[in-house]
C-alpha cells in the first residue's frame, strides 16, 4: 500500500473545517480521508499550525518550503515524493495512487472545533 501524506497550510484548527464559512475543498478532502480510514487506509495530514516540527523534520517538505515558501502548501507526498502542490489531490488522483475506488458520500457537519464566535 502506498503512503500518502498531506502537509496542510496554517489553519485555525486541525481540520480547517470550522469558522463561519467552510471551504468545500477541505470538506471534500476530510470526507475522502474518513471514507478511506473506514477501509483501513490511512492518509496522514500534517498541520503547519499544530505540527510545525513535522514540516521541519521531513527533508522533502523542509527543502520545498525553503525554496518556495508557505504558498506551496498544501503539498501531497506519495511514498515520500512530491505528487501535488498548491491544492489538495482530487478523488481521481487518490484513486490512481492507491489503485482503489473511493466511495465518499457528502459529509454532514454535526459540530466543529469552533464556538459560536468563530474559529478557535
Phi and psi in degrees as a GROMACS rama.xvg file:
@    title "Ramachandran Plot"
@    xaxis  label "Phi"
@    yaxis  label "Psi"
@TYPE xy
-73.4048  151.196  UNK-2
-101.213  121.856  UNK-3
-116.067  130.826  UNK-4
-129.508  139.562  UNK-5
-118.649  126.135  UNK-6
-103.146  106.644  UNK-7
-82.961  151.625  UNK-8
-69.6954  173.795  UNK-9
-62.3869  129.759  UNK-10
-134.539  163.423  UNK-11
-70.8457  -25.5895  UNK-12
-143.458  174.025  UNK-13
-60.4063  -30.8497  UNK-14
-97.885  -23.7919  UNK-15
79.805  -5.00157  UNK-16
-92.739  74.7478  UNK-17
-160.373  175.832  UNK-18
90.5631  -179.487  UNK-19
-69.9935  -30.4002  UNK-20
-129.964  122.647  UNK-21
-93.4996  129.94  UNK-22
-69.15  120.227  UNK-23
-61.6459  -27.6194  UNK-24
-67.9258  -40.6248  UNK-25
-65.8699  -37.7327  UNK-26
-64.1984  -43.7133  UNK-27
-62.208  -48.7678  UNK-28
-67.1819  -36.4955  UNK-29
-63.7387  -40.6114  UNK-30
-64.6223  -44.3732  UNK-31
-62.1988  -45.9517  UNK-32
-62.488  -41.2272  UNK-33
-65.593  -39.3069  UNK-34
-61.9467  -42.1841  UNK-35
-70.4995  -36.5162  UNK-36
-59.6803  -38.0878  UNK-37
-63.0234  -22.369  UNK-38
-95.846  4.4662  UNK-39
85.9653  11.1887  UNK-40
-103.616  122.637  UNK-41
-107.531  124.294  UNK-42
-109.252  117.137  UNK-43
-84.9243  129.573  UNK-44
-107.944  137.604  UNK-45
-117.904  125.934  UNK-46
-100.897  127.953  UNK-47
-59.3359  -37.6435  UNK-48
-69.1581  -40.0749  UNK-49
-99.6219  -23.3705  UNK-50
-134.446  55.6236  UNK-51
-60.8924  -28.3981  UNK-52
-63.51  -31.4811  UNK-53
-62.7291  -32.826  UNK-54
-74.7065  -30.0199  UNK-55
-79.2077  -42.5099  UNK-56
-78.7658  -19.3532  UNK-57
-86.7093  109.411  UNK-58
-59.7646  -40.3458  UNK-59
-60.9034  -47.6631  UNK-60
-69.5422  -44.0944  UNK-61
-58.1125  -47.4063  UNK-62
-63.0377  -42.6677  UNK-63
-62.8977  -42.5815  UNK-64
-66.6318  -37.1119  UNK-65
-66.0685  -36.8717  UNK-66
-80.1968  -41.3709  UNK-67
-108.339  -22.0749  UNK-68
85.4009  174.66  UNK-69
-67.5215  -15.0387  UNK-70
-65.6581  -11.2845  UNK-71
-77.8085  -17.548  UNK-72
-76.6954  148.642  UNK-73
-74.6579  152.977  UNK-74
-122.324  133.978  UNK-75
-110.405  127.186  UNK-76
-106.181  136.338  UNK-77
-119.18  117.675  UNK-78
51.9046  39.0416  UNK-79
84.9176  -4.69807  UNK-80
-108.061  146.478  UNK-81
-66.0271  123.218  UNK-82
-109.467  -27.8346  UNK-83
-160.66  142.722  UNK-84
-131.109  159.568  UNK-85
68.6665  -4.50584  UNK-86
-159.34  161.116  UNK-87
-76.4286  150.504  UNK-88
-65.4502  147.632  UNK-89
-75.1245  163.941  UNK-90
-58.7454  -39.4579  UNK-91
-64.1724  -40.065  UNK-92
-63.978  -43.6375  UNK-93
-63.1329  -42.7387  UNK-94
-59.3006  -43.0573  UNK-95
-64.6046  -46.8341  UNK-96
-62.7542  -39.6553  UNK-97
-92.7243  -9.91146  UNK-98
56.0763  47.0398  UNK-99
-139.797  173.369  UNK-100
-108.264  134.025  UNK-101
-92.383  129.611  UNK-102
-110.558  85.0153  UNK-103
-109.317  125.089  UNK-104
-97.6881  153.744  UNK-105
-56.8829  136.465  UNK-106
-83.8232  148.237  UNK-107
-116.239  125.501  UNK-108
-85.5048  119.466  UNK-109
-92.3266  -40.071  UNK-110
-156.6  165.71  UNK-111
-130.144  179.159  UNK-112
-78.202  -2.99433  UNK-113
-104.008  153.525  UNK-114
-90.6007  -172.401  UNK-115
-67.2409  -15.9388  UNK-116
-96.2898  11.708  UNK-117
116.608  -156.37  UNK-118
-76.0614  159.38  UNK-119
